[in-house]
């Protein structure tokens, strides 16, 4: 979305609000700058609140989410579930597996493409958290972990037996994805964008794949 301002050899402030699309990116159209400025300002406020004193539970969820909602973990898991469902004659398990694999693969592909285009710096790539010598990836938007978490949640909700069960599934996904803000790896809007991407793609996969 925007670039960090360089001043006297040091980075000051979180970003140049609404000033450009990403690290070294092109200026955004003037009509979008007020909106991006507002998003950047809100992201900064939310980030400061969330990371001020997160507590042990938030830290534990953030650590769990870092490892559990990676696509490299989820895609094989859903693939195994689908194969087991096929071999054992359990259509719900097969359905969840096939929808999960399709949703996660497409979500991951879309997420990587968007990241390469938007090139937004992560919170820990901005002052004052950036460590000297660290490479700037500028791959913050959208959050791939959040996208994977909600793609998986949507696949599981496909075979959910009740609204309460679906609510629990999505609540778990939200809690784990929110840890990306706690770990200074994403802004809140990155997580929201990832959640919307993963949900939308997997809903489409659920609709297109045969039962």
C-alpha positions in Angstrom: 0.0 0.0 0.0 2.6 2.5 0.9 6.3 3.2 1.6 8.2 4.0 4.7 9.6 7.5 4.8 13.4 7.7 4.9 14.7 10.5 7.1 18.4 11.1 7.8 19.2 7.5 7.1 16.6 6.2 9.6 13.0 5.1 9.1 10.4 7.3 10.8 6.8 6.5 11.2 4.9 3.4 10.1 4.4 4.4 6.5 3.8 7.2 4.1 0.0 6.9 4.4 -1.7 6.2 1.1 1.4 7.4 -0.8 2.1 4.5 -3.0 1.4 0.8 -3.7 4.1 -0.9 -1.8 7.8 -0.8 -1.2 9.2 0.9 -4.3 5.8 0.7 -5.9 4.0 3.2 -8.1 1.9 6.0 -6.8 -1.8 5.1 -6.3 -4.5 7.1 -8.1 -5.2 10.3 -6.2 -8.8 9.2 -5.7 -7.6 6.3 -3.5 -5.2 8.1 -1.4 -7.7 9.3 1.3 -9.0 5.8 1.7 -5.5 4.3 2.0 -4.4 7.0 4.4 -7.4 6.1 6.6 -6.6 2.4 6.4 -3.0 3.0 7.3 -3.9 5.2 10.3 -6.4 2.7 11.6 -4.0 -0.2 11.1 -1.3 1.7 13.2 -3.8 2.3 16.0 -5.1 -1.3 16.1 -1.5 -2.6 15.9 -0.4 -0.5 18.9 -3.4 -1.6 21.0 -3.1 -5.4 20.1 0.7 -5.5 20.7 0.9 -3.3 23.7 0.4 -6.1 26.3 -1.1 -9.2 24.6 -0.6 -11.6 27.5 0.3 -15.3 27.6 -2.9 -16.5 26.0 -2.5 -14.3 22.9 1.2 -15.2 22.7 0.2 -18.9 22.8 -2.4 -18.5 20.1 0.0 -16.6 18.0 2.6 -19.3 18.3 0.1 -22.0 17.5 -1.2 -20.1 14.5 2.3 -19.6 13.1 2.8 -23.3 12.8 -0.8 -24.7 12.4 -2.3 -22.6 9.7 0.5 -22.9 7.1 -0.6 -24.1 3.7 2.2 -26.7 3.8 0.5 -28.3 6.8 -3.1 -27.8 5.8 -3.0 -29.0 2.2 -1.5 -32.5 3.0 -3.9 -32.8 6.0 -7.0 -32.2 3.8 -5.6 -34.4 1.1 -5.2 -37.3 3.5 -8.7 -36.7 4.9 -10.1 -36.8 1.4 -8.3 -40.0 0.5 -9.4 -41.6 3.8 -13.0 -40.5 3.2 -12.9 -42.0 -0.3 -11.4 -45.3 0.8 -13.8 -45.7 3.8 -16.9 -44.6 2.1 -17.4 -41.5 4.2 -18.7 -38.8 1.8 -18.5 -35.9 4.3 -14.8 -36.6 4.9 -14.1 -36.9 1.2 -16.0 -33.7 0.5 -14.2 -31.7 3.2 -10.9 -33.0 1.9 -11.5 -32.2 -1.8 -12.9 -28.7 -1.0 -10.1 -28.0 1.4 -7.3 -28.9 -1.0 -8.9 -27.0 -3.9 -9.6 -23.9 -1.7 -6.2 -23.9 -0.1 -4.2 -24.3 -3.4 -6.2 -21.6 -5.2 -6.1 -19.3 -2.2 -2.3 -19.7 -1.9 -1.8 -18.9 -5.5 -4.0 -15.8 -5.4 -2.4 -14.6 -2.2 1.1 -14.9 -3.6 0.1 -13.0 -6.7 -1.5 -10.2 -4.7 1.5 -9.9 -2.4 3.8 -9.5 -5.4 1.7 -6.7 -6.8 0.8 -4.8 -3.6 4.2 -5.0 -1.9 3.2 -3.7 1.5 5.8 -3.7 4.3 5.2 -5.9 7.3 5.0 -4.3 10.8 8.4 -5.7 11.7 9.8 -4.2 8.5 8.9 -0.8 9.7 10.6 1.4 12.4 11.0 1.0 15.3 10.9 -2.8 15.0 13.0 -3.4 11.9 16.3 -5.0 12.8 19.5 -3.8 11.0 20.4 -6.1 8.1 17.0 -7.8 7.8 15.8 -8.2 4.3 12.6 -6.4 3.5 10.1 -8.8 1.9 7.2 -6.3 1.5 4.7 -9.2 1.4 2.3 -8.1 4.0 -1.0 -7.9 2.1 -2.9 -10.2 2.3 -1.9 -12.4 5.2 -1.3 -15.9 3.8 -1.8 -17.5 7.2 -5.2 -15.9 7.6 -6.2 -16.8 4.1 -5.2 -20.5 4.8 -7.0 -20.5 8.1 -10.3 -19.3 6.7 -10.0 -21.5 3.6 -9.6 -24.5 5.9 -12.5 -23.2 8.2 -14.8 -22.9 5.2 -13.9 -26.4 4.0 -14.7 -27.8 7.5 -17.9 -25.8 7.7 -18.9 -27.6 4.5 -19.6 -30.7 6.6 -20.5 -28.9 9.8 -23.5 -30.4 11.6 -24.8 -27.2 13.2 -24.4 -23.4 13.1 -22.8 -23.5 16.6 -20.2 -25.9 15.2 -19.5 -23.6 12.3 -19.2 -20.6 14.6 -16.6 -22.5 16.6 -14.7 -23.4 13.5 -14.5 -19.8 12.3 -13.8 -18.5 15.7 -10.8 -20.7 16.0 -9.6 -19.6 12.6 -10.0 -15.9 13.6 -8.1 -16.4 16.9 -5.2 -18.1 15.2 -5.1 -15.6 12.3 -5.2 -12.7 14.7 -1.9 -13.9 16.1 -0.2 -12.6 13.0 -0.8 -9.1 14.3 0.5 -10.1 17.8 3.7 -11.4 16.2 4.2 -8.1 14.2 4.0 -10.0 10.9 0.8 -8.3 9.6 -1.4 -5.3 10.0 -5.1 -5.9 10.9 -6.3 -5.1 7.4 -3.9 -7.8 6.0 -5.5 -10.4 8.2 -9.0 -9.2 7.2 -8.1 -9.3 3.5 -6.7 -12.8 3.9 -9.8 -14.0 5.7 -12.0 -12.7 3.0 -9.9 -14.2 0.2 -9.7 -17.6 1.8 -13.4 -17.7 2.5 -14.5 -16.5 -0.9 -12.2 -18.8 -2.9 -13.2 -21.9 -0.8 -16.9 -21.0 -1.1 -16.5 -21.0 -4.8 -14.6 -24.3 -4.7 -17.4 -25.8 -2.6 -20.0 -24.6 -5.2 -18.1 -25.9 -8.2 -16.9 -29.3 -7.0 -19.3 -32.2 -7.3 -20.6 -33.7 -4.1 
